[in-house]
């Protein structure tokens, strides 16, 4: 997989080919004053989900994540962010409705970090997780033998990080093909000693492959991106500039930074 820098003016539509995956980092901070405007750009389904959240922190994170998703996707399709319409596919996975279904995306968020992956012509999945001690028990119970043995072999606090690293790979693979994490994703054998691998697993009686790449993440987190197929894609990194009143407010910054690191200026 090639990691490449790309620069473009604010609001420009980045070139996206079938060989590319674009990963956007989104900070989920925002001022209280900015939230009503962001929520106003969501559709009825998103606002209904927002209304069911009881925590102010969860409402803020949901609002910013979904507003950012719309802002990012509007760079790839000729549609204003608030005019984008989605259809719900298998297992609740959203897809762009209408003439732009070929633009595929995946959204993940954990605490105040969100990632959006965008691809064209084939599925893509991205995931970010907090490294939690409980993941050691999850690995022992649900992971394939090789994955579980790797997590169990890691000592001390690094065991939780090892479990989160494999979990994000599994979740990214499942998202890339519109499947659920349980039981499908957890059963995938994803361990490799390096930061990338090709995952092979029989699905529906035929072999299936995913190319999986770990992403740099802030301390205590793990992240990964995946797409179907064994061929390494080109991986580009972008940072959403954020709404006015957010820590990232300002023009989108586009460069070679990994999630959790500062992008090139």
Secondary structure as UniProt FT lines:
FT   STRAND          2..4
FT   TURN            10..11
FT   TURN            18..19
FT   STRAND          20..27
FT   HELIX           32..40
FT   HELIX           44..51
FT   HELIX           56..73
FT   TURN            74..76
FT   HELIX           81..83
FT   STRAND          86..88
FT   HELIX           90..92
FT   STRAND          94..96
FT   TURN            99..102
FT   STRAND          103..110
FT   TURN            111..112
FT   STRAND          113..120
FT   STRAND          125..130
FT   TURN            133..134
FT   HELIX           135..142
FT   HELIX           145..153
FT   TURN            156..157
FT   HELIX           158..176
FT   TURN            177..178
FT   TURN            181..184
FT   HELIX           185..187
FT   STRAND          196..203
FT   TURN            204..205
FT   STRAND          206..215
FT   TURN            219..220
FT   STRAND          221..228
FT   STRAND          234..239
FT   TURN            244..245
FT   TURN            247..248
FT   STRAND          253..255
FT   TURN            259..260
//
